[in-house]
């Protein structure tokens, strides 16, 4: 098997062309909301200040609430946020199947908890809220997983026909020392330089350890994968190729069309064909989550920061204007007669500035006076700034995520429920995109990993053999989206209860078993809280049989007692 580096460079060239459509948008959003994540986009120097232009931090606080809300509401580390089941609810309810699926869910959640997933998820939500796109590269280390947050602008993707990213190109820099330590091999105690360029070898042997080397990492589907053969070594679905580009020709060349015609590229000769690493994996080792998009585009095109960008700039402009107005009011430039130029003028408290008659006459009796008549409408300015801050908060869903903390005692419970139910619908579209591109891939990746690697998970029951199992999300957001019809159900039960006090026959109309199942489904109640319907039916049959026996005893005992009495009377006679 021979993997052409020229093909990898061609993919990198295509992917960067697609990314150029959002580069300027990412720079604009990142500079205002997440400056430290724009270093790669701007080629920023280490130690350079990147947030000096941000005066009013209202959007930073709103973004922080957005991230905290999604961390707790979508992928909480404190409570299960998905459960695993088959597509057939009846199979899920079989006790042995239910027990195995519950254990499988717990083992996958333990795997995520023991990795750095919940730490990396916070940075993902920051990227998702600012750039509308966030990405992970997943390392399968011994006994667990490690999630790498990819830097915006340092990775590029290519989609398949279904909008799923199937090619990931990463660009990053490593020092010579780190490069050799990471990808180097040794033979007989000496470095094997077969996978490094001669330039890297020379710098390392000369002790030039701190020089940076540009590296490209391409992950794509393995065209040499044969599903009939065992999945071992490089015969796996995904191939990962890492190579140097320092000193080599970059992707912006004109001969890319020649590759399909069998042309020979210099990258395929001698050192140009060396790879730092070639690895294959069974699972796709990257996840790219994105917001709403169109036209099978690889990156999200809509998000809170992009929507609020104009308001953010306006708010900062007003903050700067307010500071300038206050400065002119507190330390105004003065104007007055020219002959005062050489006089002693002081602004110290309780000081005196002497003026002669001519100066008084020239300045129309006012002596010194301010050049600018600054009179900012403070009330209107404060109201305008307050409106802008409120709109920015709403675009970051702050009114939904922080409603209870901002309104602890101002509304009744019923009013709070009504408002929260209305706000739940606002976050729905954003959450659906997140489910499809982030939640499902993360859950399915860890499910597949646990099935392969977890020694504490028993094989599934026979009834689940051949069944397609999938995650069902039970996070706080998912519950609130799914439980939107429960207020109507509660009103129905309240009506039945009130009418039942007048005419109990109405209870014959209500199916309370269905009510219990409905609440279990909507609120994702813990397993075992509701008894299975078969067990409930058996308990009712047993209770009914017990009642029949009791009635028979109640009818039989008086008859036997009467017969015994008659027998005693007959014996006496």
Number of C-alpha atoms within 10 A of each C-alpha: 7 6 16 15 21 19 16 21 22 18 22 26 18 17 20 21 13 16 18 13 12 15 15 12 13 23 21 18 22 22 19 21 25 22 17 14 22 21 20 16 16 11 8 13 10 7 6 9 11 17 13 7 12 21 15 18 15 18 24 17 14 25 26 17 19 23 22 17 21 20 18 16 20 22 23 18 16 8 13 16 24 24 21 23 24 18 14 11 9 9 16 20 17 13 12 16 20 19 17 20 21 17 17 23 20 16 19 24 22 12 19 20 14 14 17 15 22 17 14 15 22 18 17 25 24 22 26 24 26 27 31 24 26 27 26 22 17 19 13 14 9 7 11 17 18 17 22 17 19 20 19 21 21 16 20 26 25 23 16 11 8 7 16 18 23 18 20 24 24 19 20 16 15 15 17 22 19 15 21 21 10 12 13 17 14 9 8 6 7 8 12 14 16 14 18 21 21 12 12 23 18 11 15 18 9 9 12 15 16 13 14 17 19 17 17 22 21 23 23 22 16 17 13 15 16 12 10 7 9 9 15 10 9 18 22 22 19 22 24 20 20 22 22 24 18 16 10 12 12 11 18 14 11 7 12 19 11 11 14 8 8 8 11 12 16 13 18 15 11 9 15 19 19 19 20 22 15 14 14 23 20 15 17 21 20 22 22 23 28 27 25 18 15 10 6 14 18 23 27 20 17 19 20 23 28 22 15 20 18 11 19 26 15 14 25 19 16 18 17 16 13 17 13 13 17 15 12 17 16 9 11 16 12 11 14 18 16 11 12 17 9 7 11 9 13 10 9 7 6 6 9 11 12 12 16 10 8 12 19 16 13 14 15 12 12 11 19 19 13 14 12 13 10 14 10 13 9 10 8 10 14 13 11 14 18 13 14 18 20 16 17 25 25 17 20 26 22 21 20 20 24 15 15 14 9 11 11 10 10 10 12 9 10 9 11 17 13 11 14 17 18 13 16 18 12 13 16 15 12 15 19 15 17 19 19 14 20 21 22 16 18 18 23 17 17 19 21 13 18 22 17 10 12 15 8 11 14 11 10 15 13 10 12 18 9 7 13 10 15 16 19 18 21 23 22 20 21 23 17 20 17 16 17 15 12 15 13 10 14 12 11 12 16 12 11 17 15 11 14 14 10 9 11 12 11 13 14 9 8 13 9 12 11 10 14 13 15 15 15 15 14 18 17 20 13 9 12 10 9 14 13 13 12 11 10 13 12 11 12 12 12 12 12 12 12 12 12 12 12 12 11 11 12 11 11 11 11 11 12 11 11 11 12 12 11 11 11 11 10 9 7 6 5
